[in-house]
Amino acid sequence: MQNVMVVGAGKGGMAILQLVQDSIVLNVQAVIDLKADAPGIQWAKECGIETSSDWRPFVNEKIDMIIEVTGNEEVYRDLRKAFSRETVLIPTSVARMLIKLFKDKERLISKIQQETYKYNLIFNSVDDGMMVINNDEKVILLNHIAEKLIGIPREEALGKHISTIVPKSELPRVLRTRTIESNREVQLPNGLSVISTRIPIIDKNGLLMGGFSVFKDISQAVSMAEEITDLKEVQTKLEAIFYCSDEAISVVDETGIGIMVNPAYTRITGLSEEQVIGKPATIDIAVGDSVHMKVLKTRRAVKGVPMLVGPHKREVVVNGAPIIVDGKLKGSVGIIRDVSELKNLDRELYRAKQMIRTLEAKYSFDDIIGSSDVMKIAIEQAKLAAQTPATILLRGESGTGKELFAHAIHNASDRKFNKFIRVNCASLSESLLESELFGYVEGAFTGAKRGGKKGLFEEANNGSIFLDEIGELSLNTQVKLLRVLQENEITRVGGTEAISLNVRVIAATNENLEKAMANGEFREDLYYRLNQMPIFIPPLRKRKEDINSLCIRLIEKINGEYGRNVEGITKSALSRLLHYEWPGNIRELDNIIRRAIIFMNYNEKLVDSKHIFELGNQPPTDSETPIDLHSEATLSQRLEEYEKIIIRKTLEKNSGNKTKTAKELGLSVRNLYYKLEKYNLANNSMK
């Protein structure tokens, strides 16, 4: 502990004394000033500290530090002469600097306290519930509205795991996915319905700091519109709500003409009462369909419809409900939530996902629908293969879901945190495909980038690469792929240096590779390298028991894409689907369900037989392709003749359009050209 003597007890000395008072290493031994009523002298007496009008009696006492605050240089020189060099003497200029620093510190602390108060005031003044968790999924912030909605005091909630506060909370999921989840309807433990938006908290360096949830009770406004039976009473109650609600509310009559809007509506849409009242319900819509008109048409509540409103095209989510009096529809009420900022974040996230869409696997085995025995076998084989580094060959007809299996295998393997690259071997020419797969060195060909370019195999290093339509590879490219599989290395186009890789290859084909080997179109050694772990994905006609569950999943998916609310499929419609052979497999089923939903009315909830148009193109009948049972031709020859007839008739139907014919037959254009040459049909085609 250092003994301090302060010389000068005016305002400056008093400031120094307050500064020293907070120190744990300095002890004020004496305060000196000529004036007995100086503030520092009075303070020292109150604190029991020795005071004097002369410093000389303290010369022989043990003083470690003297702070001279008189501003008199003569006093400073006398003090320096009287005390030994071991005593630290701080002049007035330094003391003033300390005082200034002390005052700056006080101002800074005061400013921080004011800002903290301001942020807490805002946090607890909004009408939305707000909750923040850290990376350990523990609650660290909870505002008054959240406390009220959840029904648990803030003191009890802070520091607790989120699952003990809201057992079914999905907030921890955003810590794992780092994905914003907007406008999700949630049921709280006390029965309240809220709309919740969950956001991961990520700093500018990409470090995850926690998760943030903002939620609002929507049950009161929506249930009010559903339960009140007198339109005038609705108007009276809504007026009481209008002026204290931060969410826009609009009401139309049974013909869709606006009759009420609140101030928040004007603020969000930019449209005044005069521009809306007495006008059609579509007056405020910039992009999207009117929720009011949907409610009036279906007599049902509609929730969570995104649209753009007003001249500034503000992004909102709209909930609507019918007003029914004595069983008669009298109008509709809509509640509009402004989600522009969250939608902007959603768009940024979507664009980022689009940029890396070739570097990630989107599906898992949970996304594969199938309870039939043949499908269970394929799934179990795929799960087993995912745990090994073996090359996998997915075989099956077009539209059976080979790419879905490839995604799931990657996500179930120990490579799931690395890249997943997808390549369609039939979509690129031979020269372009080779440079895309293996990359090229600088100067490899005209137009090559300076410095060369990495190939897709290098991009997929330590991850997986999915080679779809592997049967379309040229023999030259097959040789290079064989080297990758045998030596785990590639050589860029135009280069000589071998580059080592660690890539898991998942290949897929709908071709008969054995026949291609026999015809010299596919290398035998590559076939055996690829065929380490073959997985046969059954066509839909061999697992028709899965059609019902597939329809349910497809309807859920299409509802989200088309903004529909279809609930299922009738027995008669399902019967039609079960009696069809599905040459296009699940892709064709998806097409049929989409087309059915498009032609359904908005008030229809089930896909019926009348919504399902003619199923596919029936194969030629026996009268069109007479089969000579007494012919000596082999089965392979008879199948080729039958294939020739199908290709010719499909080509004639499409007026010689090869692209359309290939798409309809589930072939690549390149494969169709091969078959046209094989069956001598090329000269007979029109395009």
Summary of the structure (lengths in Angstrom):
residues: 687
radius of gyration: 39.0
end to end distance: 100.3
largest distance: 137.4
contacts: 2074
relative contact order: 0.05
helix: 45%
strand: 21%
